[in-house]
Amino acid sequence: MTNPYRAIIQDGLWKNNPALVQLLGLCPLLAVSNTVINGLGLGLATILTLVASNGIISACRQYIPDEARLPVFVMVIAAIVTAIELSMNAWFHELYLILGIFIPLIVTNCAITGRAEAFAARNPIGPSIVDGFMMGLGFALVLVLLGAGREILGQGTLFSQAHLMFGEAARGFTIIIIDDYRGFLMAILPPGAFIGLGLIVALKNIIDARQTSKVSSPVTSSDPVISSS
């Protein structure tokens, strides 16, 4: 008997990753991924939104009429994002100011609405919450990976401004990769985000193609073939 949660995990992290396969939510992904901390902040907000929206919509799915389905989904997602936005403004104010408009724009992220429509509205609460978490985690991992690459190339550091998320004690978390680095401006500008994401998508496609070729290639045997006369 197959484990349904295993397929959900594989879809969220790799096979159906919203950033690498579905190519959804690219506007905030490309805009704020210039550092690891910025990407992590938006990634965590997206995870919370997906988990909460999937859970609530799954719990109420039997009471939502088909003709009002999408408006209800948007209202639920908007309420959750508003709560997250107010919380970030209260406890992570400086990071909130940096992320700016891209926090409320989570409401319009097609990946979140898509999971509500494609999964949460058709499945029980448990699998829906797991699906929301894994889809959000897959999106957040791409944000952090892209942010790390752009931060290294653009500033020569990692975990710059970690205190914005982890408090004053994290000011020493910054890792200097390259001393006296003048920076590569293109890496922290929008073109660098497009190029970086394109390289990550290309790498994923190469890995998938190699795995597919290994599975489909015939198994050859080294044993001699004895023919009967």
C-alpha positions in Angstrom: 0.0 0.0 0.0 1.5 3.3 -1.1 1.9 6.2 1.4 -0.2 9.2 0.1 1.9 11.6 2.1 5.1 10.5 0.3 3.6 11.6 -3.0 2.6 15.0 -1.4 6.1 15.5 -0.1 7.7 14.7 -3.5 5.3 16.9 -5.3 5.9 19.9 -3.1 9.7 19.7 -2.9 10.5 18.5 -6.4 8.1 17.0 -8.9 5.5 19.8 -8.8 7.5 22.6 -7.0 5.5 25.9 -7.5 8.6 27.9 -8.3 10.5 25.4 -10.5 7.8 23.4 -12.2 4.5 25.4 -12.0 6.5 28.7 -12.3 4.0 30.5 -10.1 4.6 33.4 -7.7 7.6 34.6 -9.7 7.0 38.3 -9.0 7.8 38.2 -5.3 10.3 35.4 -5.8 12.4 37.5 -8.2 11.9 40.8 -6.4 13.0 39.9 -2.8 15.5 37.1 -3.3 18.6 39.4 -3.2 19.6 38.0 0.2 19.1 34.9 2.2 17.2 36.7 5.0 14.8 38.4 2.7 14.0 35.2 0.9 13.6 33.3 4.2 11.2 36.0 5.5 8.9 35.8 2.5 9.3 32.1 2.4 8.1 31.6 5.9 5.2 34.0 5.4 4.2 31.9 2.3 4.4 28.6 4.2 2.2 30.0 7.0 -0.3 31.2 4.4 -0.5 27.9 2.6 -0.8 25.8 5.7 -3.5 28.0 7.2 -5.5 28.5 4.0 -5.4 24.8 3.0 -6.5 23.7 6.5 -9.4 26.2 6.7 -10.6 25.6 3.2 -10.4 21.8 3.6 -12.4 22.0 6.9 -15.1 24.1 5.3 -15.1 22.6 1.8 -18.5 20.8 2.2 -20.2 24.1 3.1 -18.8 26.2 0.3 -21.1 26.4 -2.8 -19.4 25.9 -6.2 -20.5 29.2 -7.5 -18.9 31.1 -4.6 -15.8 28.9 -4.4 -13.1 31.3 -5.7 -14.4 34.5 -3.8 -14.5 32.5 -0.6 -10.9 31.2 -1.2 -9.7 34.7 -1.8 -11.4 36.0 1.3 -9.8 33.3 3.5 -6.4 33.8 2.0 -6.7 37.6 2.4 -7.6 37.3 6.1 -4.7 35.1 6.8 -2.2 37.3 4.9 -3.5 40.4 6.8 -2.9 38.7 10.1 0.6 37.7 9.0 1.3 41.2 7.7 0.2 42.8 11.0 2.3 40.3 12.9 5.4 41.0 10.9 4.9 44.8 11.2 4.7 44.3 15.0 7.6 41.9 15.6 9.8 42.2 12.5 9.3 45.8 11.5 12.5 46.4 9.6 12.2 43.2 7.6 8.5 44.1 7.0 9.6 47.5 5.5 12.1 45.7 3.3 9.7 43.2 1.9 7.1 46.0 1.6 4.2 45.4 -0.9 5.2 41.8 -1.5 3.7 40.6 1.8 0.2 41.7 0.9 0.7 40.5 -2.6 0.8 36.9 -1.3 -3.0 37.1 -1.6 -2.6 37.2 -5.4 0.0 34.4 -5.5 -1.5 31.9 -7.9 0.3 29.0 -6.2 -1.8 29.6 -3.0 -5.1 29.9 -4.8 -4.2 26.9 -7.0 -3.5 24.6 -4.0 -6.8 25.7 -2.5 -8.7 24.8 -5.7 -6.7 21.8 -6.8 -6.1 20.1 -3.4 -7.6 21.6 -0.2 -11.1 21.8 -1.7 -11.1 18.1 -2.5 -9.2 16.4 0.3 -9.3 16.0 4.1 -7.7 18.4 6.6 -4.6 16.3 7.3 -3.3 15.8 3.7 -4.3 19.4 2.9 -2.2 20.8 5.7 0.8 18.6 4.6 0.3 19.7 1.0 0.3 23.3 2.0 3.4 22.9 4.1 5.4 21.0 1.5 4.4 23.4 -1.3 5.3 26.3 0.8 8.6 24.7 1.9 9.5 24.0 -1.8 8.8 27.6 -2.7 10.8 28.9 0.4 13.8 26.6 -0.4 14.0 28.1 -3.9 13.8 31.6 -2.4 16.6 30.9 0.0 18.8 29.1 -2.6 18.3 32.0 -5.1 18.9 34.5 -2.4 22.1 32.8 -1.3 23.5 32.8 -4.9 22.6 36.4 -5.5 24.0 37.5 -2.1 27.3 35.7 -2.6 27.7 37.1 -6.1 26.4 40.6 -5.3 27.9 41.2 -1.9 30.3 38.4 -1.2 28.5 37.5 2.0 25.9 35.1 3.5 23.2 35.8 6.1 23.7 39.6 5.8 21.3 41.5 8.1 20.3 38.3 10.0 19.3 40.5 13.0 16.2 41.6 11.0 14.7 38.2 11.7 16.7 36.7 14.6 17.2 39.8 16.8 20.3 41.8 17.8 22.1 38.7 18.9 22.3 37.6 15.2 24.4 40.6 14.0 27.4 38.4 14.1 25.8 35.7 11.9 27.1 37.3 8.7 29.6 35.1 6.8 32.1 36.9 4.6 32.7 34.7 1.6 35.1 37.0 -0.2 37.2 39.7 1.6 37.3 43.2 0.1 34.8 42.2 -2.5 33.5 45.1 -4.6 30.3 43.3 -5.6 28.7 42.2 -8.8 25.8 44.7 -9.3 23.9 42.6 -11.9 23.4 39.8 -9.4 21.3 41.9 -7.0 19.3 43.6 -9.8 16.2 42.0 -11.5 18.2 40.6 -14.4 20.3 38.6 -12.0 17.2 37.1 -10.4 15.9 36.0 -13.8 19.3 34.5 -14.8 19.7 32.8 -11.4 16.2 31.2 -11.5 16.7 30.1 -15.0 19.9 28.3 -14.0 18.2 26.6 -11.1 15.3 25.5 -13.4 17.8 24.2 -16.0 19.7 22.3 -13.3 16.5 20.6 -12.1 15.5 19.7 -15.7 19.0 18.2 -16.3 18.7 16.1 -13.1 15.2 14.9 -14.1 16.3 14.0 -17.6 19.2 11.9 -16.3 17.0 10.1 -13.8 14.5 9.4 -16.6 17.2 8.1 -18.9 18.5 5.8 -16.2 15.1 4.3 -15.6 14.3 3.9 -19.3 17.7 2.5 -20.4 17.7 -1.3 -20.9 19.6 -3.4 -18.5 22.4 -5.2 -20.3 23.8 -8.5 -19.1 27.5 -9.5 -19.2 26.7 -13.2 -19.1 27.5 -15.1 -22.4 24.5 -16.2 -24.5 24.4 -19.9 -25.2 22.5 -20.9 -28.3 21.1 -24.3 -28.7 21.9 -26.0 -32.0 
